[in-house]
Amino acid sequence: MTRDVLLQIAQVLTVLVLSPLLQGVILQCEERVQMAQGPGIFQPYRDLWKLFHKQIVVPETASWIYWITPIVAFTAMLTVPILIPVLTDFPLPLSDMGDILGGGLILTLGSFMIVLAGLDSGSAYGGIGSSRAVMVAILAEPTLIVVFVGITLLAKSMLPFVVNHLLVGNPAVYWSPAHLFLIAAFFALLIVETDRLPIHSSTHLEIYMIEEARILEYSGPLLAILKWASMMKQFILYTIFTNVLLLPWGLSRLGLPIGVLGSVIALLGKFLVVALAVVVVETSQSRLRFYRYQELLAASFVFAILSIVGNQLS
């Protein structure tokens, strides 16, 4: 029992500590693809350290929503790793609190609070970012639910550990059209949800601002917490995609220290593969107009529907 509790803490700490590293690797891969040097894979850690040592400046129009949003978003991202297979392929003590859909709802809660905070600041940029984020979510959230329905029909369960065991133990299911369509659908969602669609921008250019606009009025430690929460959300989505759908192998079966260390190394290797694919997709496309955001989400929705149809026909 003590071992399982320690493993659960290790899963949360893995997401907490390694999420800035994943962000650094993705940014470094982007720079390399563009034949640039890049700041290094550990730059996100330095950015967080710098923000935690800066002063907090609060807008005069901010209410209590402004203050609690970073805490809610950060706490939500620390909760999801309890529910999903990060290091082990067997459930841990608190993993029965929710299924994949429950984890998705918790992720959405963090995003919802950030939208409210963007509006609460009273900034024109915050309103722009929040409205654009909601427009994207109108298609993204229903598509995510349809993907979860496809997973449920495939594994007859919404528990991620059951899905993992099914795909590892049954190659015919793994290579079935229903599962391959789910991979394609979730990959498209991954690009959108991690702000890698060519309508997003990590800069402060007004015409492209979505994520940056929502948190533009934050500074100092509050901004650091929000950016860290965003990195953890990206890490969690990568984990669900790799450990549940794409590459369900490489997780610790016994929970021994050597096995957990091996699962961490395997997880980083899986992330590198997915990150390279995401970077290639992102950098191979020219900057899109905002109204074209629905194209990739529509494709993801179609893939999810095809997965459901294929599963019913099989």
C-alpha positions in Angstrom: 0.0 0.0 0.0 2.8 2.4 0.9 4.5 1.5 -2.4 1.4 2.4 -4.4 1.1 5.8 -2.6 4.7 6.6 -3.4 4.1 5.6 -7.0 1.1 7.9 -7.2 3.2 10.8 -5.8 5.9 9.9 -8.3 3.4 10.2 -11.2 2.4 13.7 -10.1 6.0 14.8 -9.5 6.9 13.4 -13.0 4.3 15.7 -14.6 5.3 18.6 -12.4 9.0 18.4 -12.9 9.3 17.2 -16.5 6.6 19.3 -18.1 8.9 22.3 -18.7 11.5 20.0 -20.2 8.9 18.8 -22.8 8.1 22.4 -23.6 11.9 23.1 -24.1 12.3 20.0 -26.3 9.4 21.1 -28.5 10.7 24.7 -28.8 14.2 23.4 -29.6 12.9 21.0 -32.3 11.1 24.0 -33.9 14.3 26.0 -33.9 16.3 23.1 -35.4 13.7 22.6 -38.2 13.9 26.3 -39.0 17.8 26.1 -39.1 18.1 28.2 -35.9 20.1 27.8 -32.7 17.4 28.1 -30.1 17.7 28.9 -26.4 18.1 25.3 -25.2 15.8 22.7 -23.8 16.1 24.1 -20.2 15.0 27.6 -21.0 11.4 27.1 -19.7 12.9 26.3 -16.2 14.9 29.5 -16.4 11.8 31.5 -17.5 9.8 30.1 -14.6 12.6 30.9 -12.1 12.7 34.5 -13.4 8.9 35.0 -13.2 8.8 33.6 -9.6 11.2 36.4 -8.6 9.3 39.2 -10.2 6.7 41.5 -8.7 3.0 41.0 -9.1 1.1 43.8 -10.8 -2.7 43.5 -10.5 -5.2 45.3 -12.8 -7.5 47.7 -10.9 -10.6 46.0 -12.4 -9.5 42.5 -11.2 -11.8 40.6 -8.8 -11.4 37.3 -6.9 -11.6 35.4 -10.1 -8.2 36.9 -11.1 -6.6 35.5 -8.0 -8.0 32.0 -7.8 -7.6 31.2 -11.5 -3.9 30.3 -11.3 -4.5 28.1 -8.2 -7.5 26.3 -9.8 -5.7 25.7 -13.1 -2.5 24.5 -11.4 -4.4 22.2 -9.0 -6.5 20.8 -11.8 -3.3 19.8 -13.7 -1.9 18.1 -10.6 -5.1 16.1 -10.2 -5.3 14.5 -13.7 -2.0 12.5 -13.3 -3.6 10.6 -10.5 -6.2 9.2 -12.9 -4.1 8.2 -15.9 -1.2 5.7 -16.5 2.0 7.9 -16.3 4.5 5.4 -15.0 2.6 2.1 -14.2 0.2 0.0 -16.2 -1.9 -0.8 -13.1 -4.3 1.4 -11.1 -3.0 3.2 -8.1 -5.0 4.0 -4.9 -6.7 7.2 -6.1 -7.0 6.4 -9.8 -10.5 5.1 -9.4 -11.8 8.6 -8.6 -12.5 9.1 -12.3 -12.1 7.8 -15.8 -10.9 9.5 -19.1 -14.0 11.7 -19.3 -13.4 12.8 -15.7 -9.9 13.8 -16.5 -11.1 15.7 -19.5 -13.6 17.6 -17.4 -10.8 18.6 -15.0 -8.6 19.8 -17.8 -11.5 21.8 -19.2 -12.1 23.3 -15.7 -8.6 24.9 -15.8 -9.2 26.3 -19.3 -12.6 27.6 -18.3 -11.2 29.5 -15.4 -8.5 31.0 -17.6 -11.2 32.2 -20.0 -13.0 33.9 -17.1 -9.8 35.5 -15.9 -9.2 36.9 -19.3 -12.6 38.6 -19.2 -12.3 39.6 -15.6 -9.1 41.6 -16.1 -11.1 44.1 -18.2 -8.4 44.2 -20.9 -9.4 44.3 -24.5 -6.8 41.8 -25.3 -8.1 39.5 -22.6 -11.5 39.6 -24.1 -10.2 38.9 -27.6 -8.2 35.9 -26.4 -11.1 34.5 -24.3 -13.6 34.9 -27.2 -11.2 33.2 -29.6 -10.5 30.4 -27.1 -14.3 29.8 -26.7 -14.8 29.7 -30.5 -12.1 27.0 -30.8 -13.6 25.1 -27.8 -17.0 25.0 -29.4 -15.6 22.4 -31.9 -12.8 21.0 -29.8 -14.8 19.9 -26.7 -17.5 18.0 -28.6 -14.9 16.3 -30.7 -13.0 15.3 -27.6 -16.2 13.7 -26.2 -16.8 11.8 -29.5 -13.2 10.5 -29.2 -13.9 9.3 -25.7 -17.0 7.6 -26.9 -14.9 5.9 -29.6 -12.5 4.7 -26.9 -15.4 3.4 -24.8 -16.8 1.4 -27.7 -13.4 0.0 -28.5 -12.4 -1.1 -25.0 -15.9 -1.4 -23.5 -14.6 0.8 -20.7 -13.5 4.4 -20.2 -10.8 3.5 -17.7 -7.4 4.3 -19.3 -5.7 1.3 -17.7 -8.2 -1.1 -19.3 -7.6 0.6 -22.7 -3.9 0.2 -22.2 -4.1 -3.5 -21.4 -6.4 -4.2 -24.3 -4.1 -2.6 -26.9 -0.9 -4.2 -25.4 -2.5 -7.7 -25.2 -4.4 -7.7 -28.5 -2.5 -6.6 -31.6 -5.6 -7.2 -33.8 -7.4 -4.4 -31.9 -4.4 -2.1 -32.0 -4.2 -2.3 -35.8 -7.9 -2.2 -36.4 -9.3 0.7 -38.4 -11.3 1.9 -35.4 -8.2 2.3 -33.3 -6.1 3.9 -36.1 -8.9 6.5 -36.7 -8.9 7.3 -32.9 -5.1 7.9 -33.1 -5.6 10.3 -36.0 -8.5 12.1 -34.3 -6.6 12.5 -31.0 -3.5 13.7 -32.8 -5.4 16.5 -34.4 -6.9 17.4 -31.1 -3.4 17.3 -29.6 -2.2 19.9 -32.0 -5.2 22.2 -31.2 -5.2 21.8 -27.5 -1.5 22.4 -27.1 -1.6 25.6 -29.2 0.3 24.2 -32.1 -2.3 25.0 -34.8 -1.0 27.6 -37.3 -3.5 30.1 -36.0 -1.8 30.2 -32.6 1.2 32.2 -31.7 3.4 32.3 -28.6 4.3 35.9 -29.4 2.3 39.1 -28.5 1.2 39.7 -32.1 -2.4 40.9 -31.7 -3.9 39.1 -34.7 -2.7 35.7 -33.5 -3.0 36.1 -29.7 -5.2 33.5 -28.0 -3.4 31.9 -25.1 -1.1 34.8 -24.5 -4.0 37.3 -24.7 -5.9 35.5 -21.9 -3.0 35.8 -19.4 -1.6 39.1 -20.7 -2.6 40.9 -17.5 -0.8 38.4 -15.2 2.7 39.0 -14.0 5.3 37.6 -11.6 4.5 34.3 -9.7 0.9 34.2 -10.9 2.0 34.2 -14.5 4.6 31.6 -13.7 1.9 29.3 -12.2 -0.3 29.8 -15.2 2.5 29.0 -17.7 3.5 26.0 -15.6 -0.1 24.8 -15.6 -0.2 25.1 -19.4 3.0 23.0 -19.7 1.5 20.4 -17.5 -1.6 20.3 -19.6 0.5 19.6 -22.6 2.4 16.9 -20.8 -0.8 15.2 -19.7 -2.3 15.2 -23.2 1.0 13.7 -24.5 0.8 11.1 -21.8 -2.8 10.1 -22.6 -2.0 10.0 -26.3 1.2 7.9 -26.0 0.5 5.6 -23.0 -3.2 5.0 -23.8 -3.5 5.1 -27.6 -0.3 5.4 -29.7 2.5 3.6 -27.8 0.9 1.8 -24.8 4.1 -0.2 -24.0 7.0 0.6 -21.7 5.0 1.1 -18.4 6.1 -0.5 -15.2 4.2 -3.7 -14.4 5.6 -4.4 -10.9 6.2 -0.8 -9.6 9.9 -1.6 -8.8 12.3 1.4 -8.8 14.2 0.1 -11.9 11.0 -0.4 -13.8 9.7 3.1 -12.9 13.0 4.6 -14.0 12.7 2.7 -17.3 9.1 3.9 -17.7 10.3 7.5 -17.3 13.0 7.0 -20.0 10.4 5.3 -22.3 8.0 8.1 -21.7 10.5 10.7 -22.8 11.3 8.7 -25.9 7.7 8.5 -26.8 7.3 12.2 -26.3 10.2 12.9 -28.5 8.6 10.9 -31.4 5.2 12.7 -31.0 6.9 16.1 -30.5 8.8 15.7 -33.8 5.6 14.8 -35.6 3.8 17.8 -34.1 6.7 20.2 -35.0 6.7 18.9 -38.6 3.0 19.4 -39.0 3.2 22.9 -37.4 6.2 24.2 -39.3 5.3 22.6 -42.7 2.1 24.8 -42.9 2.0 28.5 -43.5 0.3 30.8 -41.0 -3.5 30.3 -41.3 -6.3 32.8 -41.0 -8.2 32.5 -37.8 -11.5 31.5 -39.4 -9.7 28.3 -40.7 -9.3 26.9 -37.2 -12.3 24.6 -37.8 -10.6 22.6 -40.6 -8.4 20.5 -38.4 -11.1 20.1 -35.8 -13.6 19.0 -38.4 -11.1 16.4 -39.7 -10.7 15.2 -36.1 -14.4 14.9 -35.7 -14.8 12.9 -38.9 -12.0 10.5 -37.8 -13.7 10.0 -34.5 -17.0 9.2 -36.2 -15.3 6.8 -38.6 -13.8 5.1 -35.6 -17.2 4.6 -34.0 -18.7 3.4 -37.3 -15.8 1.0 -37.9 -16.1 -0.4 -34.4 -19.8 -1.0 -34.8 -19.2 -2.8 -38.2 -16.4 -5.0 -36.9 
